[in-house]
Amino acid sequence: MDTILASLTTSISNFKKNPSAAIKNAGKRPFAVLVNNRPSFYVITPELYETLTELLFDAEIEPTVRKRLNRLDKAVSLSIEDLK
């Protein structure tokens, strides 16, 4: 059995009949669309999608940031004028 990672669900039949109504009924909460009582896909708000992508980016960039912070003592101070 598949785990459903949302507290709200709808069937694919109901979703296909009126996707706008399903989204409106969910408010800003994510919901799973089920096919044969198994999650097929999730519907989320653009705001939640943005938050998730930012969290993923942070997780991906974190090792690079840590590596660079560890080399901070080797950094060379420059001014804008030095770069011309």
TORDO-194437 format. One record per residue: x negated, y, z negated of N, C-alpha, C, O in turn; residue in one letter. Coordinates in nm, 4 decimals. Layout:
BEGIN
[[X, Y, Z], [X, Y, Z], [X, Y, Z], [X, Y, Z], 'A']
...
This chain:
BEGIN
[[-0.0838, -0.1179, 0.0000], [0.0000, 0.0000, 0.0000], [-0.0885, 0.1244, 0.0000], [-0.1886, 0.1309, -0.0713], 'M']
[[-0.0504, 0.2216, 0.0799], [-0.1264, 0.3462, 0.0899], [-0.0875, 0.4428, -0.0211], [0.0291, 0.4508, -0.0597], 'D']
[[-0.1848, 0.5152, -0.0713], [-0.1595, 0.6175, -0.1710], [-0.1057, 0.7413, -0.1012], [-0.1594, 0.7840, 0.0010], 'T']
[[-0.0014, 0.7978, -0.1557], [0.0555, 0.9217, -0.1023], [0.0004, 1.0358, -0.1861], [0.0242, 1.0430, -0.3067], 'I']
[[-0.0731, 1.1247, -0.1213], [-0.1440, 1.2316, -0.1914], [-0.0655, 1.3622, -0.1926], [-0.1225, 1.4702, -0.1772], 'L']
[[0.0645, 1.3514, -0.2109], [0.1509, 1.4686, -0.2216], [0.2724, 1.4300, -0.3035], [0.3144, 1.3143, -0.3036], 'A']
[[0.3284, 1.5273, -0.3730], [0.4458, 1.4975, -0.4545], [0.5752, 1.5013, -0.3726], [0.6789, 1.4526, -0.4175], 'S']
[[0.5685, 1.5589, -0.2532], [0.6853, 1.5635, -0.1648], [0.6612, 1.4794, -0.0405], [0.5495, 1.4714, 0.0106], 'L']
[[0.7683, 1.4169, 0.0071], [0.7585, 1.3390, 0.1296], [0.8837, 1.3598, 0.2135], [0.9877, 1.4032, 0.1639], 'T']
[[0.8711, 1.3280, 0.3407], [0.9851, 1.3230, 0.4309], [0.9560, 1.2162, 0.5345], [0.8401, 1.1840, 0.5606], 'T']
[[1.0596, 1.1620, 0.5925], [1.0392, 1.0618, 0.6966], [1.0079, 1.1305, 0.8285], [1.0411, 1.2475, 0.8480], 'S']
[[0.9446, 1.0581, 0.9180], [0.9146, 1.1140, 1.0490], [1.0433, 1.1473, 1.1237], [1.0476, 1.2434, 1.2004], 'I']
[[1.1477, 1.0685, 1.1015], [1.2767, 1.0939, 1.1672], [1.3337, 1.2285, 1.1247], [1.3763, 1.3086, 1.2079], 'S']
[[1.3336, 1.2522, 0.9930], [1.3843, 1.3811, 0.9436], [1.2958, 1.4964, 0.9894], [1.3456, 1.6033, 1.0247], 'N']
[[1.1646, 1.4746, 0.9888], [1.0729, 1.5798, 1.0302], [1.0936, 1.6146, 1.1775], [1.0948, 1.7321, 1.2140], 'F']
[[1.1098, 1.5138, 1.2614], [1.1291, 1.5387, 1.4042], [1.2622, 1.6082, 1.4329], [1.2721, 1.6873, 1.5267], 'K']
[[1.3642, 1.5788, 1.3526], [1.4944, 1.6446, 1.3720], [1.4854, 1.7945, 1.3504], [1.5412, 1.8729, 1.4272], 'K']
[[1.4143, 1.8341, 1.2447], [1.4081, 1.9757, 1.2126], [1.2818, 2.0059, 1.1316], [1.2871, 2.0161, 1.0090], 'N']
[[1.1680, 2.0203, 1.2008], [1.0439, 2.0470, 1.1276], [1.0476, 2.1772, 1.0487], [0.9900, 2.1854, 0.9402], 'P']
[[1.1136, 2.2777, 1.1013], [1.1215, 2.4064, 1.0302], [1.1932, 2.3919, 0.8971], [1.1532, 2.4524, 0.7977], 'S']
[[1.2985, 2.3121, 0.8948], [1.3720, 2.2906, 0.7698], [1.2856, 2.2164, 0.6684], [1.2892, 2.2479, 0.5495], 'A']
[[1.2083, 2.1187, 0.7140], [1.1209, 2.0439, 0.6231], [1.0170, 2.1364, 0.5610], [0.9881, 2.1277, 0.4416], 'A']
[[0.9617, 2.2241, 0.6422], [0.8616, 2.3185, 0.5926], [0.9257, 2.4168, 0.4956], [0.8685, 2.4476, 0.3910], 'I']
[[1.0431, 2.4656, 0.5297], [1.1132, 2.5605, 0.4426], [1.1486, 2.4951, 0.3091], [1.1320, 2.5563, 0.2036], 'K']
[[1.1971, 2.3717, 0.3134], [1.2349, 2.3012, 0.1899], [1.1153, 2.2765, 0.0992], [1.1297, 2.2730, -0.0230], 'N']
[[0.9985, 2.2596, 0.1575], [0.8786, 2.2345, 0.0772], [0.8262, 2.3612, 0.0117], [0.7502, 2.3546, -0.0848], 'A']
[[0.8658, 2.4749, 0.0630], [0.8112, 2.5999, 0.0109], [0.6641, 2.6065, 0.0468], [0.6282, 2.5889, 0.1632], 'G']
[[0.5792, 2.6315, -0.0501], [0.4348, 2.6374, -0.0244], [0.3646, 2.5086, -0.0650], [0.2418, 2.5009, -0.0642], 'K']
[[0.4433, 2.4080, -0.1004], [0.3846, 2.2813, -0.1448], [0.3538, 2.1906, -0.0254], [0.4315, 2.1859, 0.0700], 'R']
[[0.2422, 2.1192, -0.0297], [0.2114, 2.0243, 0.0776], [0.3063, 1.9049, 0.0709], [0.3574, 1.8710, -0.0358], 'P']
[[0.3294, 1.8418, 0.1854], [0.4108, 1.7213, 0.1855], [0.3592, 1.6214, 0.2879], [0.2945, 1.6571, 0.3864], 'F']
[[0.3902, 1.4951, 0.2610], [0.3500, 1.3858, 0.3494], [0.4665, 1.3509, 0.4407], [0.5822, 1.3495, 0.3985], 'A']
[[0.4344, 1.3230, 0.5650], [0.5336, 1.2729, 0.6592], [0.5084, 1.1230, 0.6715], [0.3982, 1.0796, 0.7052], 'V']
[[0.6122, 1.0451, 0.6437], [0.5988, 0.9006, 0.6370], [0.6502, 0.8323, 0.7633], [0.7532, 0.8703, 0.8189], 'L']
[[0.5770, 0.7321, 0.8067], [0.6195, 0.6431, 0.9145], [0.6162, 0.5028, 0.8554], [0.5121, 0.4560, 0.8094], 'V']
[[0.7308, 0.4367, 0.8572], [0.7438, 0.3046, 0.7953], [0.6978, 0.3075, 0.6492], [0.6278, 0.2177, 0.6025], 'N']
[[0.7390, 0.4126, 0.5789], [0.7089, 0.4318, 0.4364], [0.5595, 0.4413, 0.4052], [0.5176, 0.4150, 0.2925], 'N']
[[0.4807, 0.4783, 0.5037], [0.3374, 0.5000, 0.4838], [0.3033, 0.6401, 0.5319], [0.3584, 0.6853, 0.6322], 'R']
[[0.2130, 0.7104, 0.4623], [0.1790, 0.8456, 0.5060], [0.1145, 0.8444, 0.6443], [0.0202, 0.7697, 0.6706], 'P']
[[0.1679, 0.9291, 0.7314], [0.1133, 0.9411, 0.8662], [0.0300, 1.0686, 0.8786], [-0.0772, 1.0688, 0.9392], 'S']
[[0.0816, 1.1771, 0.8198], [0.0072, 1.3029, 0.8165], [0.0639, 1.3909, 0.7070], [0.1712, 1.3651, 0.6525], 'F']
[[-0.0111, 1.4956, 0.6764], [0.0282, 1.5900, 0.5728], [0.0500, 1.7268, 0.6354], [-0.0180, 1.7643, 0.7310], 'Y']
[[0.1444, 1.8000, 0.5812], [0.1721, 1.9364, 0.6248], [0.1335, 2.0281, 0.5093], [0.1814, 2.0125, 0.3969], 'V']
[[0.0454, 2.1247, 0.5394], [0.0001, 2.2186, 0.4376], [0.0090, 2.3609, 0.4924], [0.0143, 2.3822, 0.6135], 'I']
[[0.0106, 2.4565, 0.4019], [0.0169, 2.5971, 0.4427], [-0.1189, 2.6411, 0.4977], [-0.2216, 2.5806, 0.4667], 'T']
[[-0.1186, 2.7456, 0.5787], [-0.2466, 2.7993, 0.6260], [-0.3369, 2.8428, 0.5108], [-0.4589, 2.8288, 0.5199], 'P']
[[-0.2793, 2.8950, 0.4031], [-0.3582, 2.9385, 0.2878], [-0.4292, 2.8199, 0.2218], [-0.5463, 2.8295, 0.1851], 'E']
[[-0.3575, 2.7085, 0.2071], [-0.4188, 2.5897, 0.1478], [-0.5262, 2.5339, 0.2398], [-0.6312, 2.4899, 0.1930], 'L']
[[-0.5012, 2.5351, 0.3693], [-0.6014, 2.4892, 0.4654], [-0.7285, 2.5731, 0.4545], [-0.8394, 2.5198, 0.4560], 'Y']
[[-0.7114, 2.7040, 0.4435], [-0.8270, 2.7931, 0.4298], [-0.9053, 2.7622, 0.3026], [-1.0283, 2.7574, 0.3044], 'E']
[[-0.8343, 2.7415, 0.1934], [-0.8990, 2.7079, 0.0665], [-0.9769, 2.5776, 0.0784], [-1.0906, 2.5685, 0.0320], 'T']
[[-0.9165, 2.4771, 0.1400], [-0.9840, 2.3481, 0.1564], [-1.1082, 2.3599, 0.2435], [-1.2117, 2.3010, 0.2122], 'L']
[[-1.0991, 2.4351, 0.3521], [-1.2164, 2.4498, 0.4392], [-1.3275, 2.5261, 0.3681], [-1.4452, 2.4959, 0.3880], 'T']
[[-1.2924, 2.6238, 0.2861], [-1.3942, 2.6959, 0.2093], [-1.4619, 2.6036, 0.1079], [-1.5834, 2.6102, 0.0891], 'E']
[[-1.3839, 2.5181, 0.0429], [-1.4413, 2.4225, -0.0521], [-1.5339, 2.3244, 0.0188], [-1.6409, 2.2919, -0.0327], 'L']
[[-1.4940, 2.2774, 0.1357], [-1.5796, 2.1873, 0.2127], [-1.7087, 2.2560, 0.2547], [-1.8166, 2.1974, 0.2456], 'L']
[[-1.6977, 2.3799, 0.3004], [-1.8166, 2.4546, 0.3397], [-1.9108, 2.4708, 0.2206], [-2.0316, 2.4505, 0.2325], 'F']
[[-1.8542, 2.5076, 0.1061], [-1.9356, 2.5241, -0.0148], [-2.0077, 2.3940, -0.0499], [-2.1250, 2.3963, -0.0870], 'D']
[[-1.9383, 2.2809, -0.0384], [-1.9991, 2.1519, -0.0704], [-2.1090, 2.1168, 0.0286], [-2.2101, 2.0577, -0.0093], 'A']
[[-2.0903, 2.1527, 0.1551], [-2.1908, 2.1225, 0.2566], [-2.3137, 2.2119, 0.2436], [-2.4258, 2.1662, 0.2661], 'E']
[[-2.2944, 2.3383, 0.2079], [-2.4049, 2.4343, 0.2035], [-2.4824, 2.4268, 0.0721], [-2.5965, 2.4726, 0.0651], 'I']
[[-2.4225, 2.3702, -0.0309], [-2.4822, 2.3689, -0.1645], [-2.6241, 2.3107, -0.1678], [-2.7100, 2.3703, -0.2327], 'E']
[[-2.6540, 2.1979, -0.1016], [-2.7916, 2.1475, -0.1057], [-2.8922, 2.2449, -0.0433], [-3.0043, 2.2572, -0.0928], 'P']
[[-2.8545, 2.3130, 0.0624], [-2.9434, 2.4103, 0.1262], [-2.9702, 2.5276, 0.0331], [-3.0836, 2.5741, 0.0218], 'T']
[[-2.8667, 2.5749, -0.0329], [-2.8824, 2.6874, -0.1257], [-2.9740, 2.6476, -0.2404], [-3.0626, 2.7242, -0.2784], 'V']
[[-2.9538, 2.5284, -0.2961], [-3.0391, 2.4818, -0.4069], [-3.1851, 2.4712, -0.3628], [-3.2755, 2.5099, -0.4368], 'R']
[[-3.2081, 2.4185, -0.2418], [-3.3451, 2.4045, -0.1909], [-3.4105, 2.5419, -0.1762], [-3.5270, 2.5597, -0.2115], 'K']
[[-3.3359, 2.6374, -0.1247], [-3.3915, 2.7716, -0.1057], [-3.4149, 2.8424, -0.2384], [-3.5126, 2.9158, -0.2532], 'R']
[[-3.3264, 2.8210, -0.3348], [-3.3467, 2.8809, -0.4666], [-3.4717, 2.8239, -0.5336], [-3.5414, 2.8952, -0.6058], 'L']
[[-3.4998, 2.6974, -0.5102], [-3.6200, 2.6359, -0.5675], [-3.7471, 2.6924, -0.5059], [-3.8535, 2.6855, -0.5673], 'N']
[[-3.7379, 2.7481, -0.3854], [-3.8550, 2.8060, -0.3192], [-3.8607, 2.9576, -0.3354], [-3.9425, 3.0234, -0.2710], 'R']
[[-3.7764, 3.0128, -0.4191], [-3.7671, 3.1575, -0.4354], [-3.8988, 3.2186, -0.4814], [-3.9298, 3.3325, -0.4466], 'L']
[[-3.9750, 3.1455, -0.5578], [-4.1031, 3.1987, -0.6059], [-4.2043, 3.2183, -0.4931], [-4.3035, 3.2889, -0.5110], 'D']
[[-4.1806, 3.1574, -0.3782], [-4.2690, 3.1721, -0.2628], [-4.2203, 3.2803, -0.1668], [-4.2816, 3.3030, -0.0625], 'K']
[[-4.1117, 3.3461, -0.2014], [-4.0547, 3.4488, -0.1143], [-4.1471, 3.5705, -0.1073], [-4.2187, 3.6021, -0.2024], 'A']
[[-4.1434, 3.6365, 0.0057], [-4.2235, 3.7566, 0.0275], [-4.1285, 3.8750, 0.0353], [-4.0295, 3.8714, 0.1083], 'V']
[[-4.1586, 3.9785, -0.0393], [-4.0752, 4.0980, -0.0395], [-4.1043, 4.1817, 0.0848], [-4.2199, 4.2113, 0.1150], 'S']
[[-3.9987, 4.2194, 0.1562], [-4.0106, 4.3018, 0.2768], [-3.9104, 4.4158, 0.2702], [-3.8059, 4.4056, 0.2059], 'L']
[[-3.9441, 4.5234, 0.3375], [-3.8476, 4.6317, 0.3535], [-3.7982, 4.6289, 0.4969], [-3.8548, 4.5599, 0.5816], 'S']
[[-3.6959, 4.7017, 0.5230], [-3.6435, 4.7136, 0.6583], [-3.7522, 4.7708, 0.7510], [-3.7638, 4.7305, 0.8667], 'I']
[[-3.8285, 4.8618, 0.7000], [-3.9346, 4.9232, 0.7784], [-4.0405, 4.8205, 0.8211], [-4.0973, 4.8312, 0.9298], 'E']
[[-4.0664, 4.7224, 0.7361], [-4.1646, 4.6191, 0.7695], [-4.1196, 4.5332, 0.8875], [-4.2031, 4.4739, 0.9558], 'D']
[[-3.9907, 4.5259, 0.9119], [-3.9380, 4.4407, 1.0178], [-3.9381, 4.5084, 1.1543], [-3.9105, 4.4432, 1.2550], 'L']
[[-3.9680, 4.6352, 1.1595], [-3.9669, 4.7074, 1.2884], [-4.0910, 4.6807, 1.3691], [-4.1055, 4.7335, 1.4793], 'K']
